[in-house]
Amino acid sequence: PCGFAMIETFTPHLCGGRARRNLGVALFAAGAIVASAALGWVLGLAGAGLPSSLTLSLLAVLALVGAMRDLGIVRIPLPQRRGQVPESWRRELPLVIWAPAYGVMLGLGVLTFQVVSTFWVVAGACIAIGNPTTAAACFALFGLGRVLMVIIPPRLAETYAAGAIGIGVAM
Protein backbone atom coordinates (compact mmCIF):
# COMPACT_ATOMS: atom_id res chain seq x y z
CA PRO A 1 0.00 0.00 0.00
CA CYS A 2 2.78 2.49 0.75
CA GLY A 3 4.26 2.10 -2.70
CA PHE A 4 0.87 2.74 -4.25
CA ALA A 5 0.26 5.75 -2.01
CA MET A 6 3.61 7.20 -3.02
CA ILE A 7 2.77 7.31 -6.72
CA GLU A 8 1.14 10.72 -6.26
CA THR A 9 4.14 11.91 -4.20
CA PHE A 10 6.45 11.71 -7.19
CA THR A 11 4.63 14.01 -9.57
CA PRO A 12 6.32 16.97 -11.20
CA HIS A 13 3.84 19.23 -9.37
CA LEU A 14 4.73 17.96 -5.89
CA CYS A 15 8.46 17.69 -6.59
CA GLY A 16 8.78 21.08 -8.29
CA GLY A 17 9.20 20.08 -11.94
CA ARG A 18 10.18 17.11 -14.07
CA ALA A 19 13.90 17.30 -13.31
CA ARG A 20 13.25 17.37 -9.54
CA ARG A 21 10.71 14.55 -9.93
CA ASN A 22 13.33 12.43 -11.68
CA LEU A 23 15.86 13.29 -8.97
CA GLY A 24 13.32 12.36 -6.29
CA VAL A 25 12.55 9.00 -7.92
CA ALA A 26 16.28 8.27 -8.30
CA LEU A 27 16.93 9.10 -4.64
CA PHE A 28 13.90 7.05 -3.57
CA ALA A 29 15.18 4.12 -5.66
CA ALA A 30 18.66 4.36 -4.18
CA GLY A 31 17.27 4.44 -0.63
CA ALA A 32 14.97 1.46 -1.19
CA ILE A 33 17.52 -0.73 -2.93
CA VAL A 34 20.44 0.07 -0.60
CA ALA A 35 18.30 -0.44 2.52
CA SER A 36 16.97 -3.75 1.21
CA ALA A 37 20.45 -4.93 0.30
CA ALA A 38 21.77 -3.94 3.73
CA LEU A 39 18.95 -5.84 5.44
CA GLY A 40 19.65 -8.87 3.22
CA TRP A 41 23.32 -8.70 4.15
CA VAL A 42 22.49 -8.69 7.88
CA LEU A 43 20.04 -11.59 7.46
CA GLY A 44 22.57 -13.56 5.39
CA LEU A 45 25.17 -12.97 8.08
CA ALA A 46 22.68 -14.13 10.74
CA GLY A 47 22.21 -17.38 8.84
CA ALA A 48 25.91 -18.01 8.19
CA GLY A 49 27.01 -21.20 9.89
CA LEU A 50 23.49 -22.43 10.65
CA PRO A 51 22.75 -25.94 9.39
CA SER A 52 21.09 -25.67 5.99
CA SER A 53 18.71 -28.54 6.74
CA LEU A 54 17.36 -26.58 9.71
CA THR A 55 17.09 -23.23 7.91
CA LEU A 56 15.46 -24.76 4.83
CA SER A 57 12.96 -26.68 6.97
CA LEU A 58 12.06 -23.52 8.90
CA LEU A 59 11.80 -21.60 5.62
CA ALA A 60 9.37 -24.19 4.26
CA VAL A 61 7.21 -23.88 7.39
CA LEU A 62 7.36 -20.08 7.19
CA ALA A 63 6.33 -20.12 3.52
CA LEU A 64 3.46 -22.53 4.21
CA VAL A 65 2.17 -20.52 7.18
CA GLY A 66 2.54 -17.29 5.18
CA ALA A 67 0.56 -18.73 2.28
CA MET A 68 -2.16 -19.99 4.64
CA ARG A 69 -2.29 -16.55 6.26
CA ASP A 70 -2.52 -14.75 2.93
CA LEU A 71 -5.30 -17.10 1.80
CA GLY A 72 -7.25 -16.40 4.99
CA ILE A 73 -6.96 -19.96 6.33
CA VAL A 74 -5.19 -18.80 9.52
CA ARG A 75 -5.28 -15.39 11.17
CA ILE A 76 -1.78 -14.29 12.10
CA PRO A 77 -0.83 -10.61 12.32
CA LEU A 78 2.34 -9.58 10.54
CA PRO A 79 5.05 -7.82 12.56
CA GLN A 80 5.09 -4.33 11.07
CA ARG A 81 4.62 -0.64 11.65
CA ARG A 82 0.96 -0.13 10.83
CA GLY A 83 1.41 3.17 9.09
CA GLN A 84 2.72 4.76 5.97
CA VAL A 85 5.69 7.02 5.41
CA PRO A 86 5.43 10.33 7.27
CA GLU A 87 3.81 12.72 4.79
CA SER A 88 5.02 15.70 6.80
CA TRP A 89 8.60 14.96 5.73
CA ARG A 90 7.70 15.95 2.18
CA ARG A 91 6.54 19.37 3.39
CA GLU A 92 9.23 19.98 6.01
CA LEU A 93 12.40 18.43 4.58
CA PRO A 94 14.28 19.02 1.33
CA LEU A 95 13.74 16.56 -1.53
CA VAL A 96 17.26 15.16 -1.13
CA ILE A 97 16.33 14.05 2.42
CA TRP A 98 12.71 12.89 2.22
CA ALA A 99 12.90 10.98 -1.06
CA PRO A 100 15.70 8.58 -0.03
CA ALA A 101 14.25 8.36 3.51
CA TYR A 102 10.94 7.18 2.02
CA GLY A 103 12.94 4.65 0.00
CA VAL A 104 14.72 3.39 3.11
CA MET A 105 11.43 2.96 4.97
CA LEU A 106 9.88 0.99 2.13
CA GLY A 107 13.09 -0.92 1.40
CA LEU A 108 13.38 -2.17 4.98
CA GLY A 109 9.87 -3.58 4.75
CA VAL A 110 8.89 -3.51 8.41
CA LEU A 111 8.64 0.27 8.68
CA THR A 112 5.45 0.43 6.63
CA PHE A 113 2.15 -1.42 6.31
CA GLN A 114 2.27 -4.87 4.67
CA VAL A 115 -0.61 -6.73 3.08
CA VAL A 116 1.00 -10.12 2.39
CA SER A 117 3.62 -12.35 4.02
CA THR A 118 6.08 -12.28 1.13
CA PHE A 119 8.50 -9.98 2.92
CA TRP A 120 8.91 -12.46 5.77
CA VAL A 121 9.42 -15.40 3.44
CA VAL A 122 12.14 -13.48 1.59
CA ALA A 123 13.72 -12.54 4.93
CA GLY A 124 13.69 -16.21 5.94
CA ALA A 125 15.21 -17.16 2.60
CA CYS A 126 18.07 -14.71 3.18
CA ILE A 127 18.77 -16.38 6.52
CA ALA A 128 18.62 -19.80 4.86
CA ILE A 129 21.06 -18.63 2.17
CA GLY A 130 23.57 -17.97 4.94
CA ASN A 131 25.83 -15.84 2.75
CA PRO A 132 25.69 -12.06 3.32
CA THR A 133 26.68 -11.10 -0.23
CA THR A 134 24.22 -13.43 -1.95
CA ALA A 135 21.44 -12.57 0.51
CA ALA A 136 22.08 -8.84 -0.05
CA ALA A 137 21.78 -9.29 -3.81
CA CYS A 138 18.56 -11.28 -3.41
CA PHE A 139 16.96 -8.84 -0.98
CA ALA A 140 17.95 -5.88 -3.17
CA LEU A 141 15.36 -7.28 -5.59
CA PHE A 142 12.72 -6.67 -2.90
CA GLY A 143 13.78 -3.00 -2.85
CA LEU A 144 13.68 -2.89 -6.63
CA GLY A 145 10.12 -4.23 -6.50
CA ARG A 146 9.16 -1.37 -4.17
CA VAL A 147 10.71 1.09 -6.62
CA LEU A 148 8.89 -0.40 -9.60
CA MET A 149 5.56 0.03 -7.78
CA VAL A 150 6.21 3.77 -7.84
CA ILE A 151 7.65 4.02 -11.36
CA ILE A 152 5.62 1.64 -13.55
CA PRO A 153 1.95 2.48 -12.80
CA PRO A 154 2.20 6.15 -13.84
CA ARG A 155 3.99 5.20 -17.05
CA LEU A 156 1.15 2.83 -17.99
CA ALA A 157 -1.77 5.07 -17.03
CA GLU A 158 -3.07 8.41 -18.22
CA THR A 159 -2.79 9.89 -14.71
CA TYR A 160 -0.90 9.02 -11.55
CA ALA A 161 -4.17 8.39 -9.70
CA ALA A 162 -5.35 6.04 -12.43
CA GLY A 163 -2.05 4.17 -12.17
CA ALA A 164 -2.48 3.71 -8.43
CA ILE A 165 -6.09 2.63 -8.71
CA GLY A 166 -5.43 0.27 -11.62
CA ILE A 167 -2.60 -1.50 -9.83
CA GLY A 168 -4.51 -1.55 -6.53
CA VAL A 169 -7.47 -3.27 -8.19
CA ALA A 170 -5.17 -5.84 -9.78
CA MET A 171 -4.02 -6.95 -6.34
Secondary structure, 3 states (H helix, E strand, C coil): CHHHHCCHHHCHHHHCCHHHHHHHHHHHHHHHHHHHHHHHHHHHHHHCCCCHHHHHHHHHHHHHHHHHHHCCCCCCCCCCCCCCCCCHHHHHCCHHHHHHHHHHHHHHCCCCCCCCCHHHHHHHHHHHHCCHHHHHHHHHHHHHHHHHHHHHHHHHCCCHHHHHHHHHHHC
